[in-house]
Amino acid sequence: MWKILKQITQTGIVSETVTPDKIITPSPEHDQIQQELLQLLGRALCIRAVDAGSCNACELELHALNNPYYNLEGMGIKFVASPRHADLLLVTGPICHNMREALLSAYDAMPHPKLVIALGECACTGGIFKENYATGGALEKHLPVDLSIPGCPPAPITILRGIRSLFATSAAAPHHPAQAQSPTPTKSPPRAPSK
């Protein structure tokens, strides 16, 4: 241990020098999306993300949204651990049979109005797993979907565009700023009996 501490004190702080060409500034579109979301939401948006059997590529893009570059917290968007505190359910991956019941329980625990986003190709269409024995296919077969954001995986800016479009189309709803009009029924499909 002393040997390591001695080496650290002798070496000192080692880091790269920051040059102006290495500084990344947000794009004008990012700033525009941020301003529009702040105006549309007018309050915090709580998202419950559910991994229903994905390869975690979409989750990595969601984690990228939490870094300082995108500044989700500054826009009033945060991820919550409990669906009881969520305004929006964001689902990734094809719906595995083992995750179906947990997904439906999370949806049932959400307060009304219940908004659902299918994120990534697997959640939107079933992806390469759609005819698989272990999955139930696209999210729309299990829950009413308000918005689908395709891509394998979709970029963080694409996810922000999708959230903005969901709230921009429903901003005129008088009872809730986030009540989206969905072509699918708002009632959850009946549950299959457990085996």
C-alpha atoms as an extended CHARMM CRD file, in Angstrom:
* protein
*
       195  EXT
         1         1  MET       CA              0.0000000000        0.0000000000        0.0000000000  PROA      1               0.0000000000
         2         2  TRP       CA              2.7910000000        2.4350000000        0.8950000000  PROA      2               0.0000000000
         3         3  LYS       CA              4.4600000000        1.6870000000       -2.4050000000  PROA      3               0.0000000000
         4         4  ILE       CA              1.3250000000        2.6980000000       -4.3270000000  PROA      4               0.0000000000
         5         5  LEU       CA              0.8710000000        5.8960000000       -2.3010000000  PROA      5               0.0000000000
         6         6  LYS       CA              4.5240000000        6.8140000000       -2.8560000000  PROA      6               0.0000000000
         7         7  GLN       CA              4.1200000000        6.3210000000       -6.6090000000  PROA      7               0.0000000000
         8         8  ILE       CA              0.9800000000        8.4800000000       -6.6470000000  PROA      8               0.0000000000
         9         9  THR       CA              2.6620000000       11.3370000000       -4.7830000000  PROA      9               0.0000000000
        10        10  GLN       CA              5.7690000000       11.2030000000       -6.9820000000  PROA      10              0.0000000000
        11        11  THR       CA              3.8020000000       11.1030000000      -10.2470000000  PROA      11              0.0000000000
        12        12  GLY       CA              1.4210000000       13.9540000000       -9.4660000000  PROA      12              0.0000000000
        13        13  ILE       CA             -1.6800000000       14.8170000000      -11.4650000000  PROA      13              0.0000000000
        14        14  VAL       CA             -1.6400000000       13.5500000000      -15.0210000000  PROA      14              0.0000000000
        15        15  SER       CA             -4.2890000000       14.6990000000      -17.4800000000  PROA      15              0.0000000000
        16        16  GLU       CA             -4.7010000000       15.9530000000      -21.0010000000  PROA      16              0.0000000000
        17        17  THR       CA             -4.6890000000       19.6190000000      -21.7780000000  PROA      17              0.0000000000
        18        18  VAL       CA             -7.9950000000       20.7980000000      -23.1530000000  PROA      18              0.0000000000
        19        19  THR       CA             -7.7390000000       22.5600000000      -26.4900000000  PROA      19              0.0000000000
        20        20  PRO       CA            -10.6100000000       24.4800000000      -28.1100000000  PROA      20              0.0000000000
        21        21  ASP       CA            -10.9900000000       21.8390000000      -30.8370000000  PROA      21              0.0000000000
        22        22  LYS       CA            -11.7380000000       19.1620000000      -28.1780000000  PROA      22              0.0000000000
        23        23  ILE       CA            -14.5980000000       21.0800000000      -26.5530000000  PROA      23              0.0000000000
        24        24  ILE       CA            -17.9600000000       19.7360000000      -27.6670000000  PROA      24              0.0000000000
        25        25  THR       CA            -20.8030000000       22.2220000000      -27.7660000000  PROA      25              0.0000000000
        26        26  PRO       CA            -24.4540000000       21.2260000000      -28.0940000000  PROA      26              0.0000000000
        27        27  SER       CA            -25.9960000000       21.5910000000      -31.5330000000  PROA      27              0.0000000000
        28        28  PRO       CA            -28.5620000000       24.3430000000      -32.1660000000  PROA      28              0.0000000000
        29        29  GLU       CA            -31.2080000000       21.6220000000      -32.5860000000  PROA      29              0.0000000000
        30        30  HSD       CA            -30.4090000000       20.3270000000      -29.0900000000  PROA      30              0.0000000000
        31        31  ASP       CA            -30.9330000000       23.7990000000      -27.6200000000  PROA      31              0.0000000000
        32        32  GLN       CA            -34.2000000000       24.1800000000      -29.5420000000  PROA      32              0.0000000000
        33        33  ILE       CA            -35.4960000000       20.7990000000      -28.3330000000  PROA      33              0.0000000000
        34        34  GLN       CA            -34.5260000000       21.6880000000      -24.7670000000  PROA      34              0.0000000000
        35        35  GLN       CA            -36.4260000000       24.9930000000      -24.8970000000  PROA      35              0.0000000000
        36        36  GLU       CA            -39.5100000000       23.4000000000      -26.4890000000  PROA      36              0.0000000000
        37        37  LEU       CA            -39.6100000000       20.6140000000      -23.9020000000  PROA      37              0.0000000000
        38        38  LEU       CA            -39.3400000000       23.1150000000      -21.0600000000  PROA      38              0.0000000000
        39        39  GLN       CA            -42.2570000000       25.0980000000      -22.5170000000  PROA      39              0.0000000000
        40        40  LEU       CA            -44.3990000000       22.0450000000      -23.2970000000  PROA      40              0.0000000000
        41        41  LEU       CA            -43.9440000000       20.2440000000      -20.0110000000  PROA      41              0.0000000000
        42        42  GLY       CA            -44.1230000000       23.1540000000      -17.6320000000  PROA      42              0.0000000000
        43        43  ARG       CA            -43.3080000000       20.6770000000      -14.8740000000  PROA      43              0.0000000000
        44        44  ALA       CA            -41.2000000000       17.5990000000      -14.2250000000  PROA      44              0.0000000000
        45        45  LEU       CA            -41.6720000000       14.5280000000      -16.3940000000  PROA      45              0.0000000000
        46        46  CYS       CA            -41.0020000000       11.2640000000      -14.5800000000  PROA      46              0.0000000000
        47        47  ILE       CA            -40.0720000000        8.2920000000      -16.7480000000  PROA      47              0.0000000000
        48        48  ARG       CA            -40.0440000000        4.6560000000      -15.6990000000  PROA      48              0.0000000000
        49        49  ALA       CA            -37.7940000000        2.6940000000      -18.0570000000  PROA      49              0.0000000000
        50        50  VAL       CA            -38.4790000000       -1.0350000000      -18.3370000000  PROA      50              0.0000000000
        51        51  ASP       CA            -36.0660000000       -3.4220000000      -20.0160000000  PROA      51              0.0000000000
        52        52  ALA       CA            -38.3350000000       -6.1690000000      -21.3180000000  PROA      52              0.0000000000
        53        53  GLY       CA            -35.5190000000       -8.3260000000      -22.6810000000  PROA      53              0.0000000000
        54        54  SER       CA            -33.3030000000       -6.0470000000      -24.7510000000  PROA      54              0.0000000000
        55        55  CYS       CA            -29.6250000000       -6.4100000000      -25.6010000000  PROA      55              0.0000000000
        56        56  ASN       CA            -29.0080000000       -3.2020000000      -23.5450000000  PROA      56              0.0000000000
        57        57  ALA       CA            -28.0370000000       -1.0530000000      -26.5330000000  PROA      57              0.0000000000
        58        58  CYS       CA            -31.1270000000        1.1240000000      -26.0160000000  PROA      58              0.0000000000
        59        59  GLU       CA            -30.3400000000        1.3600000000      -22.2990000000  PROA      59              0.0000000000
        60        60  LEU       CA            -26.8740000000        2.6700000000      -23.1280000000  PROA      60              0.0000000000
        61        61  GLU       CA            -28.4760000000        5.4280000000      -25.1960000000  PROA      61              0.0000000000
        62        62  LEU       CA            -30.8140000000        6.2170000000      -22.2930000000  PROA      62              0.0000000000
        63        63  HSD       CA            -27.8130000000        6.4420000000      -19.9740000000  PROA      63              0.0000000000
        64        64  ALA       CA            -26.2000000000        8.8300000000      -22.4650000000  PROA      64              0.0000000000
        65        65  LEU       CA            -29.2350000000       11.0960000000      -22.0240000000  PROA      65              0.0000000000
        66        66  ASN       CA            -28.3010000000       11.4630000000      -18.3630000000  PROA      66              0.0000000000
        67        67  ASN       CA            -24.8630000000       12.9320000000      -19.0550000000  PROA      67              0.0000000000
        68        68  PRO       CA            -24.2680000000       16.7070000000      -18.8430000000  PROA      68              0.0000000000
        69        69  TYR       CA            -24.3200000000       17.1320000000      -22.6320000000  PROA      69              0.0000000000
        70        70  TYR       CA            -28.0700000000       16.4330000000      -22.8580000000  PROA      70              0.0000000000
        71        71  ASN       CA            -28.9070000000       17.7040000000      -19.3370000000  PROA      71              0.0000000000
        72        72  LEU       CA            -32.2160000000       15.8880000000      -18.8710000000  PROA      72              0.0000000000
        73        73  GLU       CA            -32.5370000000       17.0120000000      -15.2650000000  PROA      73              0.0000000000
        74        74  GLY       CA            -32.2540000000       20.6250000000      -16.4240000000  PROA      74              0.0000000000
        75        75  MET       CA            -35.2110000000       20.0240000000      -18.7460000000  PROA      75              0.0000000000
        76        76  GLY       CA            -37.2860000000       18.6260000000      -15.9080000000  PROA      76              0.0000000000
        77        77  ILE       CA            -37.0600000000       15.0190000000      -17.1050000000  PROA      77              0.0000000000
        78        78  LYS       CA            -35.9720000000       12.3490000000      -14.6830000000  PROA      78              0.0000000000
        79        79  PHE       CA            -36.0210000000        8.5770000000      -14.4080000000  PROA      79              0.0000000000
        80        80  VAL       CA            -37.8230000000        7.0960000000      -11.4170000000  PROA      80              0.0000000000
        81        81  ALA       CA            -37.5770000000        3.6750000000       -9.8150000000  PROA      81              0.0000000000
        82        82  SER       CA            -41.2690000000        3.1940000000       -9.1180000000  PROA      82              0.0000000000
        83        83  PRO       CA            -44.0120000000        3.1620000000      -11.7560000000  PROA      83              0.0000000000
        84        84  ARG       CA            -46.2990000000        4.7590000000       -9.1460000000  PROA      84              0.0000000000
        85        85  HSD       CA            -44.3300000000        8.0040000000       -9.5960000000  PROA      85              0.0000000000
        86        86  ALA       CA            -44.0760000000        7.7990000000      -13.4040000000  PROA      86              0.0000000000
        87        87  ASP       CA            -45.8800000000        9.8490000000      -16.0250000000  PROA      87              0.0000000000
        88        88  LEU       CA            -44.4540000000        7.8270000000      -18.8860000000  PROA      88              0.0000000000
        89        89  LEU       CA            -43.4700000000        4.1730000000      -19.3280000000  PROA      89              0.0000000000
        90        90  LEU       CA            -40.5190000000        3.7350000000      -21.6840000000  PROA      90              0.0000000000
        91        91  VAL       CA            -40.0790000000        0.1110000000      -22.7840000000  PROA      91              0.0000000000
        92        92  THR       CA            -37.0800000000       -1.4070000000      -24.5580000000  PROA      92              0.0000000000
        93        93  GLY       CA            -36.5780000000       -4.8480000000      -26.0310000000  PROA      93              0.0000000000
        94        94  PRO       CA            -38.8970000000       -7.5220000000      -27.3780000000  PROA      94              0.0000000000
        95        95  ILE       CA            -41.3490000000       -8.5630000000      -24.7080000000  PROA      95              0.0000000000
        96        96  CYS       CA            -39.8720000000      -11.7240000000      -23.2120000000  PROA      96              0.0000000000
        97        97  HSD       CA            -42.3920000000      -14.1390000000      -21.7500000000  PROA      97              0.0000000000
        98        98  ASN       CA            -40.5750000000      -13.9080000000      -18.4100000000  PROA      98              0.0000000000
        99        99  MET       CA            -40.8870000000      -10.0830000000      -18.3540000000  PROA      99              0.0000000000
       100       100  ARG       CA            -44.4800000000       -9.7790000000      -19.6000000000  PROA      100             0.0000000000
       101       101  GLU       CA            -46.1270000000      -10.0100000000      -16.1840000000  PROA      101             0.0000000000
       102       102  ALA       CA            -43.6830000000       -7.5220000000      -14.6280000000  PROA      102             0.0000000000
       103       103  LEU       CA            -44.2710000000       -5.1050000000      -17.5120000000  PROA      103             0.0000000000
       104       104  LEU       CA            -48.0500000000       -5.3090000000      -17.1620000000  PROA      104             0.0000000000
       105       105  SER       CA            -47.7550000000       -4.8330000000      -13.3910000000  PROA      105             0.0000000000
       106       106  ALA       CA            -45.6470000000       -1.7060000000      -13.9330000000  PROA      106             0.0000000000
       107       107  TYR       CA            -48.2420000000       -0.3810000000      -16.3920000000  PROA      107             0.0000000000
       108       108  ASP       CA            -51.1100000000       -1.0950000000      -13.9910000000  PROA      108             0.0000000000
       109       109  ALA       CA            -49.2800000000        0.6740000000      -11.1370000000  PROA      109             0.0000000000
       110       110  MET       CA            -48.9030000000        3.9130000000      -13.1220000000  PROA      110             0.0000000000
       111       111  PRO       CA            -51.2960000000        6.7830000000      -12.3960000000  PROA      111             0.0000000000
       112       112  HSD       CA            -53.5890000000        8.0430000000      -15.1600000000  PROA      112             0.0000000000
       113       113  PRO       CA            -53.0260000000        9.2330000000      -17.8470000000  PROA      113             0.0000000000
       114       114  LYS       CA            -50.7110000000        6.4060000000      -18.8240000000  PROA      114             0.0000000000
       115       115  LEU       CA            -48.2660000000        7.1980000000      -21.6100000000  PROA      115             0.0000000000
       116       116  VAL       CA            -46.1990000000        4.4490000000      -23.2110000000  PROA      116             0.0000000000
       117       117  ILE       CA            -43.2030000000        4.7500000000      -25.5430000000  PROA      117             0.0000000000
       118       118  ALA       CA            -41.7430000000        1.7840000000      -27.4030000000  PROA      118             0.0000000000
       119       119  LEU       CA            -38.0220000000        2.5060000000      -27.7120000000  PROA      119             0.0000000000
       120       120  GLY       CA            -35.8680000000        0.7060000000      -30.2410000000  PROA      120             0.0000000000
       121       121  GLU       CA            -36.5730000000       -1.6660000000      -33.0820000000  PROA      121             0.0000000000
       122       122  CYS       CA            -37.2200000000       -4.6360000000      -30.7840000000  PROA      122             0.0000000000
       123       123  ALA       CA            -39.9480000000       -2.8600000000      -28.7980000000  PROA      123             0.0000000000
       124       124  CYS       CA            -41.4850000000       -1.3390000000      -31.9470000000  PROA      124             0.0000000000
       125       125  THR       CA            -41.6130000000       -4.4100000000      -34.1870000000  PROA      125             0.0000000000
       126       126  GLY       CA            -40.0650000000       -7.2930000000      -32.2830000000  PROA      126             0.0000000000
       127       127  GLY       CA            -36.8060000000       -6.8060000000      -34.1860000000  PROA      127             0.0000000000
       128       128  ILE       CA            -34.8260000000       -9.9000000000      -35.0420000000  PROA      128             0.0000000000
       129       129  PHE       CA            -36.5420000000      -11.6970000000      -32.1670000000  PROA      129             0.0000000000
       130       130  LYS       CA            -40.1220000000      -11.2770000000      -33.4050000000  PROA      130             0.0000000000
       131       131  GLU       CA            -40.5710000000      -14.9350000000      -34.3850000000  PROA      131             0.0000000000
       132       132  ASN       CA            -38.5940000000      -16.2440000000      -31.4160000000  PROA      132             0.0000000000
       133       133  TYR       CA            -40.0020000000      -18.8540000000      -29.0380000000  PROA      133             0.0000000000
       134       134  ALA       CA            -38.9840000000      -16.8120000000      -25.9760000000  PROA      134             0.0000000000
       135       135  THR       CA            -40.5300000000      -13.4610000000      -26.8940000000  PROA      135             0.0000000000
       136       136  GLY       CA            -44.0050000000      -12.0920000000      -27.3580000000  PROA      136             0.0000000000
       137       137  GLY       CA            -43.0970000000       -9.6930000000      -30.1620000000  PROA      137             0.0000000000
       138       138  ALA       CA            -43.7280000000       -5.9620000000      -30.3410000000  PROA      138             0.0000000000
       139       139  LEU       CA            -44.9360000000       -3.9350000000      -27.3680000000  PROA      139             0.0000000000
       140       140  GLU       CA            -48.1750000000       -2.9560000000      -29.1260000000  PROA      140             0.0000000000
       141       141  LYS       CA            -49.3690000000       -6.5640000000      -28.8050000000  PROA      141             0.0000000000
       142       142  HSD       CA            -49.2930000000       -6.1960000000      -25.0190000000  PROA      142             0.0000000000
       143       143  LEU       CA            -49.9520000000       -2.5240000000      -24.1940000000  PROA      143             0.0000000000
       144       144  PRO       CA            -51.3850000000        0.5340000000      -25.9420000000  PROA      144             0.0000000000
       145       145  VAL       CA            -48.4240000000        2.4340000000      -27.3800000000  PROA      145             0.0000000000
       146       146  ASP       CA            -48.5480000000        6.2250000000      -27.6900000000  PROA      146             0.0000000000
       147       147  LEU       CA            -45.2500000000        6.6040000000      -29.5280000000  PROA      147             0.0000000000
       148       148  SER       CA            -42.7540000000        4.3170000000      -31.2320000000  PROA      148             0.0000000000
       149       149  ILE       CA            -39.1360000000        5.4140000000      -31.5810000000  PROA      149             0.0000000000
       150       150  PRO       CA            -37.4670000000        2.9590000000      -33.9760000000  PROA      150             0.0000000000
       151       151  GLY       CA            -33.7490000000        2.4380000000      -34.3790000000  PROA      151             0.0000000000
       152       152  CYS       CA            -31.2060000000       -0.1200000000      -33.3290000000  PROA      152             0.0000000000
       153       153  PRO       CA            -30.4570000000        1.6940000000      -31.0630000000  PROA      153             0.0000000000
       154       154  PRO       CA            -31.9590000000        5.1520000000      -31.5200000000  PROA      154             0.0000000000
       155       155  ALA       CA            -29.5690000000        8.0250000000      -30.8200000000  PROA      155             0.0000000000
       156       156  PRO       CA            -30.1850000000       10.1310000000      -27.6890000000  PROA      156             0.0000000000
       157       157  ILE       CA            -31.2080000000       13.1430000000      -29.7900000000  PROA      157             0.0000000000
       158       158  THR       CA            -33.7620000000       10.9120000000      -31.5660000000  PROA      158             0.0000000000
       159       159  ILE       CA            -35.2160000000        9.9280000000      -28.1950000000  PROA      159             0.0000000000
       160       160  LEU       CA            -35.5140000000       13.6140000000      -27.2380000000  PROA      160             0.0000000000
       161       161  ARG       CA            -37.1830000000       14.3840000000      -30.5810000000  PROA      161             0.0000000000
       162       162  GLY       CA            -39.6700000000       11.5990000000      -29.9230000000  PROA      162             0.0000000000
       163       163  ILE       CA            -40.5380000000       12.8320000000      -26.4380000000  PROA      163             0.0000000000
       164       164  ARG       CA            -40.9190000000       16.3640000000      -27.8190000000  PROA      164             0.0000000000
       165       165  SER       CA            -43.2250000000       15.1640000000      -30.6100000000  PROA      165             0.0000000000
       166       166  LEU       CA            -45.3700000000       13.2030000000      -28.1480000000  PROA      166             0.0000000000
       167       167  PHE       CA            -45.9580000000       16.2770000000      -26.0020000000  PROA      167             0.0000000000
       168       168  ALA       CA            -46.1840000000       18.7200000000      -28.9190000000  PROA      168             0.0000000000
       169       169  THR       CA            -49.0670000000       16.7750000000      -30.4860000000  PROA      169             0.0000000000
       170       170  SER       CA            -50.9400000000       16.6130000000      -27.1970000000  PROA      170             0.0000000000
       171       171  ALA       CA            -50.2490000000       20.0950000000      -25.8160000000  PROA      171             0.0000000000
       172       172  ALA       CA            -53.8360000000       21.1790000000      -26.4810000000  PROA      172             0.0000000000
       173       173  ALA       CA            -55.3370000000       18.5660000000      -24.1420000000  PROA      173             0.0000000000
       174       174  PRO       CA            -57.1070000000       20.5510000000      -21.3960000000  PROA      174             0.0000000000
       175       175  HSD       CA            -56.9420000000       18.0090000000      -18.5770000000  PROA      175             0.0000000000
       176       176  HSD       CA            -53.2680000000       17.0430000000      -18.7390000000  PROA      176             0.0000000000
       177       177  PRO       CA            -50.3560000000       18.4160000000      -20.7730000000  PROA      177             0.0000000000
       178       178  ALA       CA            -49.1410000000       14.9030000000      -21.4620000000  PROA      178             0.0000000000
       179       179  GLN       CA            -52.3620000000       13.2150000000      -22.5670000000  PROA      179             0.0000000000
       180       180  ALA       CA            -51.4960000000       11.8080000000      -25.9910000000  PROA      180             0.0000000000
       181       181  GLN       CA            -54.0700000000       10.6970000000      -28.5000000000  PROA      181             0.0000000000
       182       182  SER       CA            -53.3590000000        7.0960000000      -29.3580000000  PROA      182             0.0000000000
       183       183  PRO       CA            -54.7960000000        5.1290000000      -32.2730000000  PROA      183             0.0000000000
       184       184  THR       CA            -54.7840000000        2.0630000000      -30.0360000000  PROA      184             0.0000000000
       185       185  PRO       CA            -57.3250000000        1.4710000000      -27.2840000000  PROA      185             0.0000000000
       186       186  THR       CA            -56.4740000000        2.9310000000      -23.8890000000  PROA      186             0.0000000000
       187       187  LYS       CA            -57.5560000000       -0.1930000000      -22.0580000000  PROA      187             0.0000000000
       188       188  SER       CA            -54.8750000000       -2.7930000000      -21.3850000000  PROA      188             0.0000000000
       189       189  PRO       CA            -55.2770000000       -6.1100000000      -23.1540000000  PROA      189             0.0000000000
       190       190  PRO       CA            -56.4220000000       -9.0360000000      -21.0250000000  PROA      190             0.0000000000
       191       191  ARG       CA            -53.6740000000      -10.9540000000      -19.3400000000  PROA      191             0.0000000000
       192       192  ALA       CA            -52.9080000000      -14.4890000000      -20.3660000000  PROA      192             0.0000000000
       193       193  PRO       CA            -53.1970000000      -17.0360000000      -17.5720000000  PROA      193             0.0000000000
       194       194  SER       CA            -49.9130000000      -17.9070000000      -15.8790000000  PROA      194             0.0000000000
       195       195  LYS       CA            -48.4650000000      -21.3130000000      -16.5280000000  PROA      195             0.0000000000
